[in-house]
Amino acid sequence: MGPTRRELLGGTAAAAGMGLMPGRPNRGEHESGLVTGKPKALAYAELPGFLSREQITWHHDSHYGGALKKFAQLDGDIMGDHKARIAKANSVILHELYFDNMTSEDATPASATSELISGRFGSMESWLEDFRAAAMASRGWAMLAWHPLNGRIYNVSADGHADGPMCFGVPLVVLDMYEHSYYIDFQNKKADYVDGFTKHLNWSEIDRRVKALEER
């Protein structure tokens, strides 16, 4: 028997490196490049006061676009490099979640999202403090993620795209901590980048991911 709706909204979890899209497969603007074969378009060109057009364009086109192109090559050879296929698929999905969960507009979480996070961490402020710590400890990805087996949420770090299978863990908030994601704008000021990210969270997108948990 799976977790109840109360359990779903009372916690979060995930193992590092598990890169599934949250909830059921999305259509329209939420459709992954793993489905279309084409990179998802960005909803913004820059995030003023945080990430420049140069930083975002280079990251989106070279790293996300490059991962998608490589995955397409690997996916055509079913008997090929299994670990590399997982790494590129996870890279594509995590990059899409990362770009989608940022915005230049003021945003606040819906009550369901706030209750989910506060119920697990005590308050939104406590969650942010722990999320920053997870990000600073990571060389790859920091995530807030939900686990369907126990219905809880966790802040986790993953230092490699191929860590873990593509199953179970459902990312809700995703932050790219590889240097390519911030070095043009922040050089080695990792903490400033993490701070900027937390001020540009797209809560509408995160709310959608939380709502999708109820549809699983």
C-alpha positions in Angstrom: 0.0 0.0 0.0 1.5 3.4 -1.0 1.6 6.6 1.0 -1.6 8.5 1.7 -2.3 12.0 0.4 -1.5 13.2 4.0 1.8 11.5 3.8 2.6 12.9 0.4 2.0 16.5 1.7 3.8 15.9 5.0 7.3 15.1 3.9 9.9 14.7 1.0 12.7 12.4 -0.2 15.1 11.1 -2.8 18.4 9.4 -3.4 21.1 11.4 -5.1 21.3 11.2 -8.8 17.8 9.9 -9.4 16.4 12.0 -12.3 12.8 11.4 -13.0 10.4 14.2 -14.2 8.0 14.9 -11.3 4.5 13.5 -11.5 3.0 12.2 -14.7 4.6 13.0 -18.1 3.9 16.6 -19.1 2.7 17.8 -22.4 2.9 21.1 -24.2 5.4 23.6 -22.7 6.5 21.0 -20.1 7.5 18.3 -22.6 11.1 17.1 -22.2 13.7 17.0 -24.9 13.9 13.3 -24.2 10.4 13.1 -25.8 10.8 15.7 -28.6 14.5 15.3 -29.3 14.9 19.1 -29.2 16.1 21.3 -26.4 13.3 23.0 -24.4 13.2 26.7 -25.0 14.0 29.0 -22.1 11.3 31.2 -20.6 13.8 34.0 -20.2 17.0 35.2 -21.8 18.6 36.4 -18.5 17.9 36.8 -14.8 18.8 40.4 -14.0 20.9 40.7 -10.9 21.6 37.0 -11.0 22.6 35.3 -14.2 23.6 37.1 -17.4 22.5 36.2 -21.0 26.0 35.0 -21.7 26.0 32.6 -18.7 22.6 31.2 -19.4 22.9 30.9 -23.2 26.3 29.1 -22.9 25.0 26.8 -20.2 21.7 26.0 -22.0 23.2 25.5 -25.4 26.5 23.8 -24.6 25.8 21.7 -21.6 22.1 20.9 -21.7 22.0 20.9 -25.5 25.2 18.8 -25.6 23.8 16.3 -23.2 20.6 15.9 -25.2 22.6 15.4 -28.5 24.8 12.8 -26.9 21.8 11.0 -25.4 20.2 10.8 -28.8 23.4 9.1 -30.1 23.6 6.7 -27.2 19.9 5.9 -27.3 20.2 4.6 -30.8 22.5 1.8 -29.6 20.5 -0.2 -27.1 23.5 -2.4 -26.4 25.9 0.5 -25.9 27.3 2.3 -22.9 24.6 1.9 -20.3 26.2 4.1 -17.7 26.8 6.9 -20.2 23.1 6.7 -21.3 21.9 7.1 -17.7 24.3 10.0 -17.2 23.2 11.9 -20.3 19.5 11.2 -19.6 19.8 12.5 -16.1 21.7 15.5 -17.3 19.0 16.4 -19.7 16.2 16.0 -17.2 18.0 17.8 -14.3 19.0 20.7 -16.6 15.3 21.1 -17.7 14.1 21.1 -14.1 16.9 23.6 -13.1 16.1 26.1 -15.9 12.3 25.7 -15.3 12.5 26.3 -11.6 14.0 29.8 -11.9 12.3 33.1 -12.8 13.0 36.8 -12.9 9.6 37.6 -11.4 8.6 37.9 -7.8 7.1 34.6 -6.7 5.8 33.0 -3.5 4.9 29.3 -2.9 1.3 28.1 -2.8 0.0 27.0 0.5 0.3 23.3 -0.3 4.0 23.7 -1.2 4.7 25.8 1.9 2.9 23.3 4.1 4.9 20.4 2.6 8.2 22.1 3.2 7.4 23.6 6.6 5.9 20.3 7.8 9.2 18.5 7.1 11.8 21.2 8.0 9.9 23.3 10.5 9.8 26.4 8.4 10.6 27.7 5.0 13.6 29.5 6.5 15.0 26.3 8.0 14.5 24.5 4.6 16.4 27.3 2.8 19.3 27.1 5.3 19.5 23.3 4.9 19.2 23.5 1.1 22.1 26.0 1.0 24.2 23.7 3.0 23.4 20.8 0.6 24.3 23.0 -2.3 27.6 24.2 -0.8 28.6 20.5 -0.1 27.8 19.5 -3.7 30.0 19.5 -6.8 27.2 18.5 -9.1 23.6 18.9 -8.1 21.6 20.0 -5.1 17.9 18.9 -4.9 14.8 19.0 -2.8 13.2 15.7 -3.7 10.3 13.5 -2.7 10.4 9.7 -2.3 7.3 7.7 -3.1 8.2 4.8 -0.8 8.0 6.8 2.4 6.3 10.0 1.2 9.0 12.3 2.7 11.1 15.1 1.3 14.9 15.5 1.6 17.6 17.9 0.5 20.2 15.8 -1.3 23.4 16.3 -3.2 24.6 14.3 -6.3 28.1 14.7 -7.6 27.7 12.7 -10.8 25.0 12.3 -13.4 25.3 8.6 -13.4 24.8 8.2 -9.6 21.7 6.0 -9.1 19.1 4.7 -11.5 16.4 6.7 -13.2 13.7 5.7 -10.8 11.9 6.6 -7.6 13.3 9.9 -6.5 11.2 12.9 -7.7 13.0 16.2 -7.8 11.0 19.3 -6.8 13.7 22.0 -6.7 16.9 21.5 -8.6 20.1 23.6 -8.5 23.1 23.0 -10.9 26.3 23.3 -8.8 28.8 22.4 -11.6 31.1 25.4 -12.1 29.9 25.8 -15.7 26.5 27.0 -14.4 27.9 30.0 -12.6 31.6 30.7 -13.3 31.2 33.4 -16.0 29.1 35.5 -13.6 30.4 34.5 -10.1 33.9 33.0 -10.7 34.6 31.1 -7.4 31.9 32.9 -5.4 29.8 29.7 -4.9 27.8 31.0 -1.9 26.7 34.1 -3.8 25.4 32.0 -6.7 23.5 29.7 -4.3 22.1 32.8 -2.6 21.0 34.3 -5.9 19.3 31.0 -6.9 17.1 31.0 -3.8 15.9 34.5 -4.6 14.9 33.5 -8.1 12.9 30.4 -7.4 9.9 29.9 -9.8 7.4 28.9 -7.2 4.6 28.5 -9.8 6.6 25.7 -11.4 7.6 24.1 -8.1 3.9 24.3 -7.0 3.0 22.4 -10.2 5.5 19.7 -9.3 4.1 19.4 -5.8 0.6 19.2 -7.2 1.6 16.4 -9.6 2.6 14.2 -6.6 -1.1 13.8 -5.9 -1.7 12.5 -9.4 0.8 9.7 -9.1 
